[in-house]
Amino acid sequence: MNIFFKICLVLVIVGGVNWGLVGLFGFDAVAWLCGGAQTLLARAVYTLVGISAVCAIPSLFADMERAHT
């Protein structure tokens, strides 16, 4: 696994943990750490998490291809 996909995985995990905190406790850790949900830094983190999730989609199918060959 190259460094790009490791970074994507870390960002997807950050996003998942953040959404878990929002769902369970109503606490947005990214917004708290970045000074609010509408700050440029928080929006950049949200955007990077979203892009990482999209980049992780092909990895779901790569494992299936290896299993069928």
N, CA, C, O and CB atoms as a CASP TS submission, in Angstrom:
PFRMAT TS
TARGET T0000
AUTHOR 0000-0000-0000
METHOD Language model
MODEL 1
PARENT N/A
ATOM      1  N   MET     1       0.853  -1.173   0.000  1.00  0.00           N
ATOM      2  CA  MET     1       0.000   0.000   0.000  1.00  0.00           C
ATOM      3  C   MET     1       0.899   1.237   0.000  1.00  0.00           C
ATOM      4  O   MET     1       1.753   1.394   0.873  1.00  0.00           O
ATOM      5  CB  MET     1      -0.971  -0.002   1.230  1.00  0.00           C
ATOM      6  N   ASN     2       0.704   2.093  -0.966  1.00  0.00           N
ATOM      7  CA  ASN     2       1.592   3.249  -1.026  1.00  0.00           C
ATOM      8  C   ASN     2       1.136   4.349  -0.069  1.00  0.00           C
ATOM      9  O   ASN     2       0.070   4.256   0.540  1.00  0.00           O
ATOM     10  CB  ASN     2       1.660   3.790  -2.453  1.00  0.00           C
ATOM     11  N   ILE     3       1.942   5.368   0.051  1.00  0.00           N
ATOM     12  CA  ILE     3       1.727   6.425   1.034  1.00  0.00           C
ATOM     13  C   ILE     3       0.436   7.197   0.754  1.00  0.00           C
ATOM     14  O   ILE     3      -0.234   7.626   1.694  1.00  0.00           O
ATOM     15  CB  ILE     3       2.918   7.383   1.044  1.00  0.00           C
ATOM     16  N   PHE     4       0.076   7.383  -0.518  1.00  0.00           N
ATOM     17  CA  PHE     4      -1.157   8.102  -0.866  1.00  0.00           C
ATOM     18  C   PHE     4      -2.373   7.407  -0.265  1.00  0.00           C
ATOM     19  O   PHE     4      -3.220   8.057   0.346  1.00  0.00           O
ATOM     20  CB  PHE     4      -1.311   8.208  -2.397  1.00  0.00           C
ATOM     21  N   PHE     5      -2.462   6.099  -0.434  1.00  0.00           N
ATOM     22  CA  PHE     5      -3.613   5.370   0.080  1.00  0.00           C
ATOM     23  C   PHE     5      -3.607   5.296   1.611  1.00  0.00           C
ATOM     24  O   PHE     5      -4.668   5.236   2.232  1.00  0.00           O
ATOM     25  CB  PHE     5      -3.644   3.968  -0.507  1.00  0.00           C
ATOM     26  N   LYS     6      -2.433   5.299   2.210  1.00  0.00           N
ATOM     27  CA  LYS     6      -2.364   5.335   3.673  1.00  0.00           C
ATOM     28  C   LYS     6      -2.894   6.668   4.196  1.00  0.00           C
ATOM     29  O   LYS     6      -3.619   6.703   5.190  1.00  0.00           O
ATOM     30  CB  LYS     6      -0.911   5.107   4.157  1.00  0.00           C
ATOM     31  N   ILE     7      -2.534   7.759   3.531  1.00  0.00           N
ATOM     32  CA  ILE     7      -3.051   9.073   3.925  1.00  0.00           C
ATOM     33  C   ILE     7      -4.562   9.118   3.743  1.00  0.00           C
ATOM     34  O   ILE     7      -5.282   9.627   4.602  1.00  0.00           O
ATOM     35  CB  ILE     7      -2.379  10.198   3.103  1.00  0.00           C
ATOM     36  N   CYS     8      -5.038   8.586   2.626  1.00  0.00           N
ATOM     37  CA  CYS     8      -6.488   8.532   2.393  1.00  0.00           C
ATOM     38  C   CYS     8      -7.191   7.735   3.488  1.00  0.00           C
ATOM     39  O   CYS     8      -8.240   8.144   3.984  1.00  0.00           O
ATOM     40  CB  CYS     8      -6.788   7.913   1.018  1.00  0.00           C
ATOM     41  N   LEU     9      -6.618   6.613   3.855  1.00  0.00           N
ATOM     42  CA  LEU     9      -7.211   5.781   4.893  1.00  0.00           C
ATOM     43  C   LEU     9      -7.266   6.516   6.227  1.00  0.00           C
ATOM     44  O   LEU     9      -8.277   6.454   6.927  1.00  0.00           O
ATOM     45  CB  LEU     9      -6.427   4.484   5.041  1.00  0.00           C
ATOM     46  N   VAL    10      -6.199   7.202   6.581  1.00  0.00           N
ATOM     47  CA  VAL    10      -6.183   7.968   7.833  1.00  0.00           C
ATOM     48  C   VAL    10      -7.263   9.042   7.809  1.00  0.00           C
ATOM     49  O   VAL    10      -7.972   9.231   8.798  1.00  0.00           O
ATOM     50  CB  VAL    10      -4.795   8.610   8.064  1.00  0.00           C
ATOM     51  N   LEU    11      -7.395   9.748   6.686  1.00  0.00           N
ATOM     52  CA  LEU    11      -8.416  10.797   6.600  1.00  0.00           C
ATOM     53  C   LEU    11      -9.826  10.223   6.643  1.00  0.00           C
ATOM     54  O   LEU    11     -10.716  10.831   7.238  1.00  0.00           O
ATOM     55  CB  LEU    11      -8.231  11.606   5.324  1.00  0.00           C
ATOM     56  N   VAL    12     -10.046   9.075   6.030  1.00  0.00           N
ATOM     57  CA  VAL    12     -11.360   8.432   6.100  1.00  0.00           C
ATOM     58  C   VAL    12     -11.668   8.012   7.537  1.00  0.00           C
ATOM     59  O   VAL    12     -12.806   8.140   7.989  1.00  0.00           O
ATOM     60  CB  VAL    12     -11.419   7.206   5.157  1.00  0.00           C
ATOM     61  N   ILE    13     -10.682   7.521   8.242  1.00  0.00           N
ATOM     62  CA  ILE    13     -10.873   7.149   9.649  1.00  0.00           C
ATOM     63  C   ILE    13     -11.191   8.386  10.485  1.00  0.00           C
ATOM     64  O   ILE    13     -12.085   8.349  11.330  1.00  0.00           O
ATOM     65  CB  ILE    13      -9.614   6.435  10.202  1.00  0.00           C
ATOM     66  N   VAL    14     -10.466   9.479  10.257  1.00  0.00           N
ATOM     67  CA  VAL    14     -10.753  10.732  10.967  1.00  0.00           C
ATOM     68  C   VAL    14     -12.197  11.156  10.722  1.00  0.00           C
ATOM     69  O   VAL    14     -12.909  11.532  11.653  1.00  0.00           O
ATOM     70  CB  VAL    14      -9.781  11.853  10.520  1.00  0.00           C
ATOM     71  N   GLY    15     -12.625  11.093   9.463  1.00  0.00           N
ATOM     72  CA  GLY    15     -14.000  11.447   9.133  1.00  0.00           C
ATOM     73  C   GLY    15     -15.017  10.534   9.801  1.00  0.00           C
ATOM     74  O   GLY    15     -16.048  10.995  10.292  1.00  0.00           O
ATOM     75  N   GLY    16     -14.724   9.244   9.817  1.00  0.00           N
ATOM     76  CA  GLY    16     -15.636   8.298  10.454  1.00  0.00           C
ATOM     77  C   GLY    16     -15.748   8.511  11.951  1.00  0.00           C
ATOM     78  O   GLY    16     -16.843   8.468  12.511  1.00  0.00           O
ATOM     79  N   VAL    17     -14.619   8.741  12.595  1.00  0.00           N
ATOM     80  CA  VAL    17     -14.640   9.011  14.039  1.00  0.00           C
ATOM     81  C   VAL    17     -15.383  10.309  14.318  1.00  0.00           C
ATOM     82  O   VAL    17     -16.158  10.396  15.271  1.00  0.00           O
ATOM     83  CB  VAL    17     -13.203   9.085  14.608  1.00  0.00           C
ATOM     84  N   ASN    18     -15.144  11.320  13.482  1.00  0.00           N
ATOM     85  CA  ASN    18     -15.822  12.599  13.667  1.00  0.00           C
ATOM     86  C   ASN    18     -17.339  12.435  13.535  1.00  0.00           C
ATOM     87  O   ASN    18     -18.094  12.953  14.358  1.00  0.00           O
ATOM     88  CB  ASN    18     -15.306  13.631  12.647  1.00  0.00           C
ATOM     89  N   TRP    19     -17.781  11.719  12.504  1.00  0.00           N
ATOM     90  CA  TRP    19     -19.221  11.498  12.346  1.00  0.00           C
ATOM     91  C   TRP    19     -19.788  10.656  13.484  1.00  0.00           C
ATOM     92  O   TRP    19     -20.929  10.862  13.895  1.00  0.00           O
ATOM     93  CB  TRP    19     -19.508  10.820  11.007  1.00  0.00           C
ATOM     94  N   GLY    20     -19.015   9.724  13.988  1.00  0.00           N
ATOM     95  CA  GLY    20     -19.458   8.961  15.155  1.00  0.00           C
ATOM     96  C   GLY    20     -19.664   9.853  16.366  1.00  0.00           C
ATOM     97  O   GLY    20     -20.641   9.700  17.098  1.00  0.00           O
ATOM     98  N   LEU    21     -18.741  10.784  16.577  1.00  0.00           N
ATOM     99  CA  LEU    21     -18.888  11.735  17.682  1.00  0.00           C
ATOM    100  C   LEU    21     -20.093  12.643  17.483  1.00  0.00           C
ATOM    101  O   LEU    21     -20.808  12.951  18.436  1.00  0.00           O
ATOM    102  CB  LEU    21     -17.625  12.578  17.829  1.00  0.00           C
ATOM    103  N   VAL    22     -20.317  13.069  16.245  1.00  0.00           N
ATOM    104  CA  VAL    22     -21.489  13.912  15.959  1.00  0.00           C
ATOM    105  C   VAL    22     -22.771  13.130  16.230  1.00  0.00           C
ATOM    106  O   VAL    22     -23.704  13.652  16.840  1.00  0.00           O
ATOM    107  CB  VAL    22     -21.464  14.414  14.486  1.00  0.00           C
ATOM    108  N   GLY    23     -22.815  11.895  15.783  1.00  0.00           N
ATOM    109  CA  GLY    23     -24.009  11.079  15.967  1.00  0.00           C
ATOM    110  C   GLY    23     -24.294  10.722  17.416  1.00  0.00           C
ATOM    111  O   GLY    23     -25.445  10.747  17.850  1.00  0.00           O
ATOM    112  N   LEU    24     -23.256  10.391  18.159  1.00  0.00           N
ATOM    113  CA  LEU    24     -23.445   9.962  19.546  1.00  0.00           C
ATOM    114  C   LEU    24     -23.598  11.113  20.526  1.00  0.00           C
ATOM    115  O   LEU    24     -24.414  11.052  21.446  1.00  0.00           O
ATOM    116  CB  LEU    24     -22.294   9.111  19.968  1.00  0.00           C
ATOM    117  N   PHE    25     -22.812  12.160  20.325  1.00  0.00           N
ATOM    118  CA  PHE    25     -22.741  13.215  21.339  1.00  0.00           C
ATOM    119  C   PHE    25     -23.049  14.612  20.814  1.00  0.00           C
ATOM    120  O   PHE    25     -23.094  15.566  21.591  1.00  0.00           O
ATOM    121  CB  PHE    25     -21.386  13.220  21.952  1.00  0.00           C
ATOM    122  N   GLY    26     -23.260  14.745  19.512  1.00  0.00           N
ATOM    123  CA  GLY    26     -23.477  16.060  18.933  1.00  0.00           C
ATOM    124  C   GLY    26     -22.225  16.929  18.977  1.00  0.00           C
ATOM    125  O   GLY    26     -22.313  18.157  18.986  1.00  0.00           O
ATOM    126  N   PHE    27     -21.065  16.286  19.004  1.00  0.00           N
ATOM    127  CA  PHE    27     -19.785  16.994  19.122  1.00  0.00           C
ATOM    128  C   PHE    27     -18.997  16.848  17.825  1.00  0.00           C
ATOM    129  O   PHE    27     -18.659  15.733  17.428  1.00  0.00           O
ATOM    130  CB  PHE    27     -18.960  16.454  20.324  1.00  0.00           C
ATOM    131  N   ASP    28     -18.706  17.952  17.171  1.00  0.00           N
ATOM    132  CA  ASP    28     -17.931  17.958  15.935  1.00  0.00           C
ATOM    133  C   ASP    28     -16.479  18.273  16.287  1.00  0.00           C
ATOM    134  O   ASP    28     -16.122  19.433  16.497  1.00  0.00           O
ATOM    135  CB  ASP    28     -18.504  18.995  14.905  1.00  0.00           C
ATOM    136  N   ALA    29     -15.651  17.241  16.351  1.00  0.00           N
ATOM    137  CA  ALA    29     -14.256  17.406  16.775  1.00  0.00           C
ATOM    138  C   ALA    29     -13.456  18.246  15.782  1.00  0.00           C
ATOM    139  O   ALA    29     -12.598  19.029  16.192  1.00  0.00           O
ATOM    140  CB  ALA    29     -13.592  16.040  16.947  1.00  0.00           C
ATOM    141  N   VAL    30     -13.721  18.098  14.487  1.00  0.00           N
ATOM    142  CA  VAL    30     -12.992  18.886  13.492  1.00  0.00           C
ATOM    143  C   VAL    30     -13.298  20.369  13.687  1.00  0.00           C
ATOM    144  O   VAL    30     -12.388  21.198  13.694  1.00  0.00           O
ATOM    145  CB  VAL    30     -13.361  18.438  12.050  1.00  0.00           C
ATOM    146  N   ALA    31     -14.566  20.699  13.844  1.00  0.00           N
ATOM    147  CA  ALA    31     -14.948  22.102  14.057  1.00  0.00           C
ATOM    148  C   ALA    31     -14.347  22.620  15.358  1.00  0.00           C
ATOM    149  O   ALA    31     -13.882  23.759  15.416  1.00  0.00           O
ATOM    150  CB  ALA    31     -16.488  22.254  14.080  1.00  0.00           C
ATOM    151  N   TRP    32     -14.353  21.811  16.379  1.00  0.00           N
ATOM    152  CA  TRP    32     -13.795  22.226  17.671  1.00  0.00           C
ATOM    153  C   TRP    32     -12.298  22.499  17.555  1.00  0.00           C
ATOM    154  O   TRP    32     -11.804  23.500  18.074  1.00  0.00           O
ATOM    155  CB  TRP    32     -14.055  21.150  18.742  1.00  0.00           C
ATOM    156  N   LEU    33     -11.580  21.611  16.877  1.00  0.00           N
ATOM    157  CA  LEU    33     -10.138  21.771  16.732  1.00  0.00           C
ATOM    158  C   LEU    33      -9.767  22.938  15.812  1.00  0.00           C
ATOM    159  O   LEU    33      -8.720  23.564  15.979  1.00  0.00           O
ATOM    160  CB  LEU    33      -9.532  20.488  16.201  1.00  0.00           C
ATOM    161  N   CYS    34     -10.629  23.217  14.848  1.00  0.00           N
ATOM    162  CA  CYS    34     -10.312  24.229  13.834  1.00  0.00           C
ATOM    163  C   CYS    34     -10.952  25.587  14.104  1.00  0.00           C
ATOM    164  O   CYS    34     -10.791  26.510  13.305  1.00  0.00           O
ATOM    165  CB  CYS    34     -10.747  23.741  12.483  1.00  0.00           C
ATOM    166  N   GLY    35     -11.670  25.726  15.203  1.00  0.00           N
ATOM    167  CA  GLY    35     -12.247  27.017  15.540  1.00  0.00           C
ATOM    168  C   GLY    35     -13.617  27.274  14.956  1.00  0.00           C
ATOM    169  O   GLY    35     -14.036  28.429  14.878  1.00  0.00           O
ATOM    170  N   GLY    36     -14.322  26.254  14.549  1.00  0.00           N
ATOM    171  CA  GLY    36     -15.668  26.399  14.007  1.00  0.00           C
ATOM    172  C   GLY    36     -15.808  25.670  12.688  1.00  0.00           C
ATOM    173  O   GLY    36     -14.836  25.479  11.958  1.00  0.00           O
ATOM    174  N   ALA    37     -17.038  25.264  12.393  1.00  0.00           N
ATOM    175  CA  ALA    37     -17.283  24.466  11.196  1.00  0.00           C
ATOM    176  C   ALA    37     -17.134  25.271   9.911  1.00  0.00           C
ATOM    177  O   ALA    37     -16.884  24.692   8.853  1.00  0.00           O
ATOM    178  CB  ALA    37     -18.663  23.865  11.257  1.00  0.00           C
ATOM    179  N   GLN    38     -17.280  26.572   9.977  1.00  0.00           N
ATOM    180  CA  GLN    38     -17.224  27.387   8.773  1.00  0.00           C
ATOM    181  C   GLN    38     -15.854  28.013   8.527  1.00  0.00           C
ATOM    182  O   GLN    38     -15.692  28.782   7.579  1.00  0.00           O
ATOM    183  CB  GLN    38     -18.255  28.464   8.851  1.00  0.00           C
ATOM    184  N   THR    39     -14.880  27.700   9.353  1.00  0.00           N
ATOM    185  CA  THR    39     -13.540  28.248   9.122  1.00  0.00           C
ATOM    186  C   THR    39     -12.921  27.584   7.897  1.00  0.00           C
ATOM    187  O   THR    39     -13.301  26.479   7.512  1.00  0.00           O
ATOM    188  CB  THR    39     -12.633  28.044  10.370  1.00  0.00           C
ATOM    189  N   LEU    40     -11.981  28.266   7.307  1.00  0.00           N
ATOM    190  CA  LEU    40     -11.314  27.743   6.115  1.00  0.00           C
ATOM    191  C   LEU    40     -10.599  26.425   6.417  1.00  0.00           C
ATOM    192  O   LEU    40     -10.617  25.504   5.600  1.00  0.00           O
ATOM    193  CB  LEU    40     -10.314  28.773   5.568  1.00  0.00           C
ATOM    194  N   LEU    41      -9.978  26.339   7.577  1.00  0.00           N
ATOM    195  CA  LEU    41      -9.261  25.115   7.947  1.00  0.00           C
ATOM    196  C   LEU    41     -10.216  23.932   8.099  1.00  0.00           C
ATOM    197  O   LEU    41      -9.939  22.843   7.597  1.00  0.00           O
ATOM    198  CB  LEU    41      -8.484  25.328   9.251  1.00  0.00           C
ATOM    199  N   ALA    42     -11.335  24.139   8.787  1.00  0.00           N
ATOM    200  CA  ALA    42     -12.301  23.049   8.968  1.00  0.00           C
ATOM    201  C   ALA    42     -12.873  22.612   7.628  1.00  0.00           C
ATOM    202  O   ALA    42     -13.006  21.417   7.363  1.00  0.00           O
ATOM    203  CB  ALA    42     -13.439  23.481   9.913  1.00  0.00           C
ATOM    204  N   ARG    43     -13.207  23.573   6.790  1.00  0.00           N
ATOM    205  CA  ARG    43     -13.755  23.224   5.475  1.00  0.00           C
ATOM    206  C   ARG    43     -12.720  22.485   4.638  1.00  0.00           C
ATOM    207  O   ARG    43     -13.080  21.604   3.858  1.00  0.00           O
ATOM    208  CB  ARG    43     -14.231  24.485   4.734  1.00  0.00           C
ATOM    209  N   ALA    44     -11.445  22.824   4.783  1.00  0.00           N
ATOM    210  CA  ALA    44     -10.382  22.108   4.075  1.00  0.00           C
ATOM    211  C   ALA    44     -10.285  20.666   4.564  1.00  0.00           C
ATOM    212  O   ALA    44     -10.113  19.746   3.765  1.00  0.00           O
ATOM    213  CB  ALA    44      -9.032  22.824   4.260  1.00  0.00           C
ATOM    214  N   VAL    45     -10.395  20.472   5.877  1.00  0.00           N
ATOM    215  CA  VAL    45     -10.356  19.110   6.428  1.00  0.00           C
ATOM    216  C   VAL    45     -11.544  18.308   5.927  1.00  0.00           C
ATOM    217  O   VAL    45     -11.381  17.166   5.497  1.00  0.00           O
ATOM    218  CB  VAL    45     -10.347  19.140   7.973  1.00  0.00           C
ATOM    219  N   TYR    46     -12.756  18.897   5.977  1.00  0.00           N
ATOM    220  CA  TYR    46     -13.948  18.202   5.478  1.00  0.00           C
ATOM    221  C   TYR    46     -13.783  17.831   4.005  1.00  0.00           C
ATOM    222  O   TYR    46     -14.159  16.733   3.594  1.00  0.00           O
ATOM    223  CB  TYR    46     -15.204  19.079   5.667  1.00  0.00           C
ATOM    224  N   THR    47     -13.225  18.738   3.218  1.00  0.00           N
ATOM    225  CA  THR    47     -13.021  18.490   1.790  1.00  0.00           C
ATOM    226  C   THR    47     -12.011  17.375   1.571  1.00  0.00           C
ATOM    227  O   THR    47     -12.231  16.500   0.734  1.00  0.00           O
ATOM    228  CB  THR    47     -12.554  19.766   1.086  1.00  0.00           C
ATOM    229  N   LEU    48     -10.915  17.391   2.305  1.00  0.00           N
ATOM    230  CA  LEU    48      -9.908  16.333   2.174  1.00  0.00           C
ATOM    231  C   LEU    48     -10.460  14.974   2.585  1.00  0.00           C
ATOM    232  O   LEU    48     -10.131  13.961   1.968  1.00  0.00           O
ATOM    233  CB  LEU    48      -8.680  16.665   3.016  1.00  0.00           C
ATOM    234  N   VAL    49     -11.292  14.941   3.615  1.00  0.00           N
ATOM    235  CA  VAL    49     -11.912  13.681   4.038  1.00  0.00           C
ATOM    236  C   VAL    49     -12.826  13.161   2.930  1.00  0.00           C
ATOM    237  O   VAL    49     -12.820  11.968   2.627  1.00  0.00           O
ATOM    238  CB  VAL    49     -12.711  13.871   5.361  1.00  0.00           C
ATOM    239  N   GLY    50     -13.605  14.046   2.331  1.00  0.00           N
ATOM    240  CA  GLY    50     -14.494  13.640   1.244  1.00  0.00           C
ATOM    241  C   GLY    50     -13.734  13.133   0.031  1.00  0.00           C
ATOM    242  O   GLY    50     -14.105  12.118  -0.559  1.00  0.00           O
ATOM    243  N   ILE    51     -12.675  13.833  -0.342  1.00  0.00           N
ATOM    244  CA  ILE    51     -11.858  13.400  -1.479  1.00  0.00           C
ATOM    245  C   ILE    51     -11.197  12.055  -1.171  1.00  0.00           C
ATOM    246  O   ILE    51     -11.092  11.197  -2.048  1.00  0.00           O
ATOM    247  CB  ILE    51     -10.782  14.466  -1.818  1.00  0.00           C
ATOM    248  N   SER    52     -10.760  11.877   0.056  1.00  0.00           N
ATOM    249  CA  SER    52     -10.143  10.606   0.456  1.00  0.00           C
ATOM    250  C   SER    52     -11.137   9.458   0.371  1.00  0.00           C
ATOM    251  O   SER    52     -10.783   8.351  -0.034  1.00  0.00           O
ATOM    252  CB  SER    52      -9.585  10.707   1.877  1.00  0.00           C
ATOM    253  N   ALA    53     -12.369   9.721   0.752  1.00  0.00           N
ATOM    254  CA  ALA    53     -13.395   8.679   0.662  1.00  0.00           C
ATOM    255  C   ALA    53     -13.630   8.276  -0.786  1.00  0.00           C
ATOM    256  O   ALA    53     -13.774   7.091  -1.085  1.00  0.00           O
ATOM    257  CB  ALA    53     -14.709   9.159   1.296  1.00  0.00           C
ATOM    258  N   VAL    54     -13.670   9.253  -1.685  1.00  0.00           N
ATOM    259  CA  VAL    54     -13.849   8.952  -3.107  1.00  0.00           C
ATOM    260  C   VAL    54     -12.643   8.172  -3.640  1.00  0.00           C
ATOM    261  O   VAL    54     -12.808   7.238  -4.425  1.00  0.00           O
ATOM    262  CB  VAL    54     -14.050  10.258  -3.919  1.00  0.00           C
ATOM    263  N   CYS    55     -11.449   8.547  -3.223  1.00  0.00           N
ATOM    264  CA  CYS    55     -10.240   7.841  -3.657  1.00  0.00           C
ATOM    265  C   CYS    55     -10.176   6.417  -3.110  1.00  0.00           C
ATOM    266  O   CYS    55      -9.504   5.566  -3.692  1.00  0.00           O
ATOM    267  CB  CYS    55      -9.003   8.611  -3.223  1.00  0.00           C
ATOM    268  N   ALA    56     -10.859   6.150  -2.010  1.00  0.00           N
ATOM    269  CA  ALA    56     -10.833   4.819  -1.404  1.00  0.00           C
ATOM    270  C   ALA    56     -11.803   3.854  -2.077  1.00  0.00           C
ATOM    271  O   ALA    56     -11.699   2.645  -1.874  1.00  0.00           O
ATOM    272  CB  ALA    56     -11.156   4.917   0.070  1.00  0.00           C
ATOM    273  N   ILE    57     -12.735   4.356  -2.866  1.00  0.00           N
ATOM    274  CA  ILE    57     -13.739   3.494  -3.509  1.00  0.00           C
ATOM    275  C   ILE    57     -13.102   2.395  -4.364  1.00  0.00           C
ATOM    276  O   ILE    57     -13.515   1.242  -4.248  1.00  0.00           O
ATOM    277  CB  ILE    57     -14.672   4.336  -4.374  1.00  0.00           C
ATOM    278  N   PRO    58     -12.126   2.694  -5.209  1.00  0.00           N
ATOM    279  CA  PRO    58     -11.542   1.610  -6.020  1.00  0.00           C
ATOM    280  C   PRO    58     -10.898   0.488  -5.198  1.00  0.00           C
ATOM    281  O   PRO    58     -10.815  -0.646  -5.668  1.00  0.00           O
ATOM    282  CB  PRO    58     -10.508   2.184  -6.950  1.00  0.00           C
ATOM    283  N   SER    59     -10.451   0.785  -3.997  1.00  0.00           N
ATOM    284  CA  SER    59      -9.833  -0.255  -3.179  1.00  0.00           C
ATOM    285  C   SER    59     -10.837  -1.329  -2.789  1.00  0.00           C
ATOM    286  O   SER    59     -10.445  -2.463  -2.516  1.00  0.00           O
ATOM    287  CB  SER    59      -9.214   0.354  -1.931  1.00  0.00           C
ATOM    288  N   LEU    60     -12.111  -1.001  -2.757  1.00  0.00           N
ATOM    289  CA  LEU    60     -13.132  -2.013  -2.476  1.00  0.00           C
ATOM    290  C   LEU    60     -13.171  -3.070  -3.569  1.00  0.00           C
ATOM    291  O   LEU    60     -13.337  -4.258  -3.293  1.00  0.00           O
ATOM    292  CB  LEU    60     -14.508  -1.359  -2.331  1.00  0.00           C
ATOM    293  N   PHE    61     -13.018  -2.630  -4.799  1.00  0.00           N
ATOM    294  CA  PHE    61     -13.107  -3.539  -5.932  1.00  0.00           C
ATOM    295  C   PHE    61     -11.783  -4.205  -6.253  1.00  0.00           C
ATOM    296  O   PHE    61     -11.771  -5.272  -6.866  1.00  0.00           O
ATOM    297  CB  PHE    61     -13.603  -2.804  -7.137  1.00  0.00           C
ATOM    298  N   ALA    62     -10.681  -3.615  -5.864  1.00  0.00           N
ATOM    299  CA  ALA    62      -9.369  -4.210  -6.118  1.00  0.00           C
ATOM    300  C   ALA    62      -9.234  -5.533  -5.372  1.00  0.00           C
ATOM    301  O   ALA    62      -8.669  -6.485  -5.910  1.00  0.00           O
ATOM    302  CB  ALA    62      -8.243  -3.244  -5.701  1.00  0.00           C
ATOM    303  N   ASP    63      -9.741  -5.608  -4.151  1.00  0.00           N
ATOM    304  CA  ASP    63      -9.677  -6.849  -3.394  1.00  0.00           C
ATOM    305  C   ASP    63     -10.528  -7.938  -4.057  1.00  0.00           C
ATOM    306  O   ASP    63     -10.153  -9.110  -4.040  1.00  0.00           O
ATOM    307  CB  ASP    63     -10.141  -6.614  -1.949  1.00  0.00           C
ATOM    308  N   MET    64     -11.659  -7.562  -4.635  1.00  0.00           N
ATOM    309  CA  MET    64     -12.514  -8.521  -5.312  1.00  0.00           C
ATOM    310  C   MET    64     -11.831  -9.072  -6.564  1.00  0.00           C
ATOM    311  O   MET    64     -11.924 -10.265  -6.853  1.00  0.00           O
ATOM    312  CB  MET    64     -13.851  -7.875  -5.674  1.00  0.00           C
ATOM    313  N   GLU    65     -11.147  -8.200  -7.305  1.00  0.00           N
ATOM    314  CA  GLU    65     -10.452  -8.636  -8.507  1.00  0.00           C
ATOM    315  C   GLU    65      -9.356  -9.632  -8.160  1.00  0.00           C
ATOM    316  O   GLU    65      -9.190 -10.624  -8.870  1.00  0.00           O
ATOM    317  CB  GLU    65      -9.864  -7.437  -9.251  1.00  0.00           C
ATOM    318  N   ARG    66      -8.619  -9.402  -7.114  1.00  0.00           N
ATOM    319  CA  ARG    66      -7.546 -10.315  -6.703  1.00  0.00           C
ATOM    320  C   ARG    66      -8.120 -11.656  -6.246  1.00  0.00           C
ATOM    321  O   ARG    66      -7.497 -12.694  -6.467  1.00  0.00           O
ATOM    322  CB  ARG    66      -6.705  -9.687  -5.573  1.00  0.00           C
ATOM    323  N   ALA    67      -9.278 -11.652  -5.623  1.00  0.00           N
ATOM    324  CA  ALA    67      -9.894 -12.889  -5.148  1.00  0.00           C
ATOM    325  C   ALA    67     -10.401 -13.742  -6.311  1.00  0.00           C
ATOM    326  O   ALA    67     -10.417 -14.968  -6.211  1.00  0.00           O
ATOM    327  CB  ALA    67     -11.044 -12.572  -4.190  1.00  0.00           C
ATOM    328  N   HIS    68     -10.814 -13.111  -7.412  1.00  0.00           N
ATOM    329  CA  HIS    68     -11.363 -13.847  -8.547  1.00  0.00           C
ATOM    330  C   HIS    68     -10.313 -14.283  -9.540  1.00  0.00           C
ATOM    331  O   HIS    68     -10.623 -15.049 -10.452  1.00  0.00           O
ATOM    332  CB  HIS    68     -12.380 -13.017  -9.244  1.00  0.00           C
ATOM    333  N   THR    69      -9.100 -13.831  -9.401  1.00  0.00           N
ATOM    334  CA  THR    69      -8.064 -14.225 -10.374  1.00  0.00           C
ATOM    335  C   THR    69      -7.205 -15.336  -9.852  1.00  0.00           C
ATOM    336  O   THR    69      -6.289 -15.784 -10.542  1.00  0.00           O
ATOM    337  CB  THR    69      -7.192 -13.047 -10.735  1.00  0.00           C
TER
END
